[in-house]
């Protein structure tokens, strides 16, 4: 390998190491609070339970706004990103919120995030 090629490779390696690693880019509009994220746009809602956030166990997410209110199904969280997408017909500008609930047992719950976004 020539000296010039080696310099180019070293430069590219330095740029890659200095740049942040982007695993997945959320849509442009976003609301994030603690361990939960919500993105509302074009009559669709995406809610996320962020990775490595909150204790492992059973959760559900309550989503409401724009005349609707729904819960996700209960799911087991093991530290990996969980994402749920749904059609959400609501007027543009409607405030849509999501609350992440951890099931503590014995019928008790604790909130791990309450983000909102405008449709």
C-alpha positions in Angstrom: 0.0 0.0 0.0 1.4 3.4 -1.0 2.0 6.3 1.3 -0.8 8.3 -0.2 -3.3 5.5 0.2 -2.3 5.0 3.8 -2.7 8.7 4.5 -6.2 8.7 3.0 -7.2 5.6 5.1 -5.8 7.1 8.3 -7.7 10.3 7.5 -11.0 8.4 6.9 -10.4 6.4 10.1 -9.9 9.6 12.1 -13.1 11.1 10.7 -15.1 8.0 11.5 -13.8 7.9 15.1 -14.5 11.6 15.6 -18.0 11.4 14.2 -21.0 10.4 16.4 -22.5 7.0 15.5 -26.1 7.2 14.4 -28.0 4.0 14.8 -31.4 5.2 13.7 -32.7 8.7 13.0 -36.1 9.5 14.4 -38.5 11.7 12.3 -37.8 15.4 12.4 -40.6 16.3 14.9 -40.0 14.7 18.2 -40.8 14.7 21.9 -38.6 12.8 24.4 -39.1 12.6 28.1 -36.9 10.4 30.3 -37.3 6.9 28.8 -40.1 7.5 26.2 -40.2 9.2 22.9 -43.2 10.2 20.6 -43.3 11.4 17.0 -46.7 12.5 15.6 -47.0 13.5 11.9 -49.4 12.9 9.0 -52.0 10.9 11.1 -49.3 8.5 12.4 -47.8 8.2 15.8 -44.6 6.4 16.7 -43.8 5.8 20.4 -40.5 4.4 21.6 -39.2 2.9 24.9 -35.6 4.0 24.6 -32.7 1.5 24.9 -31.0 1.0 28.2 -33.6 3.1 30.1 -35.6 1.8 33.0 -35.6 -1.5 34.8 -36.2 -4.7 32.9 -39.7 -6.0 33.2 -43.3 -5.6 31.9 -44.5 -2.2 30.6 -47.2 -0.6 28.5 -47.6 2.8 26.9 -50.7 4.9 27.2 -51.2 7.3 24.2 -53.8 10.0 24.0 -54.8 13.2 22.3 -56.7 14.5 19.2 -59.8 12.7 20.5 -58.3 9.3 21.0 -56.9 7.3 23.9 -55.3 3.8 23.6 -52.8 1.6 25.4 -50.2 -0.6 23.8 -50.2 -4.2 24.7 -48.1 -5.2 27.7 -44.6 -6.0 26.6 -41.4 -7.3 28.2 -38.6 -4.8 28.2 -35.0 -6.2 28.3 -33.0 -3.0 27.7 -33.4 -2.9 23.9 -35.3 -0.2 22.0 -39.0 -0.9 21.6 -41.1 0.9 19.0 -44.8 1.0 18.3 -46.4 2.7 15.3 -50.1 3.3 14.8 -52.5 5.3 12.6 -53.7 8.2 14.6 -56.2 10.3 12.7 -56.1 13.7 14.5 -56.3 17.3 13.3 -53.0 19.0 12.5 -51.7 20.8 15.5 -53.4 18.4 18.0 -51.3 17.6 21.1 -50.5 13.9 21.3 -48.9 12.5 24.5 -47.6 9.1 25.6 -46.9 7.8 29.1 -44.6 4.9 29.7 -45.8 2.7 32.6 -43.7 0.1 34.4 -45.6 -2.7 36.0 -44.2 -3.0 39.5 -46.4 -5.9 40.6 -49.4 -6.1 42.9 -51.3 -3.8 40.6 -48.9 -0.9 41.1 -47.3 1.1 38.2 -44.7 3.8 38.0 -44.2 6.3 35.2 -40.9 6.3 33.2 -41.7 9.2 30.8 -44.4 11.5 29.5 -43.4 13.1 26.2 -45.8 15.0 23.9 -45.7 16.2 20.3 -48.0 18.1 18.0 -49.6 16.3 15.0 
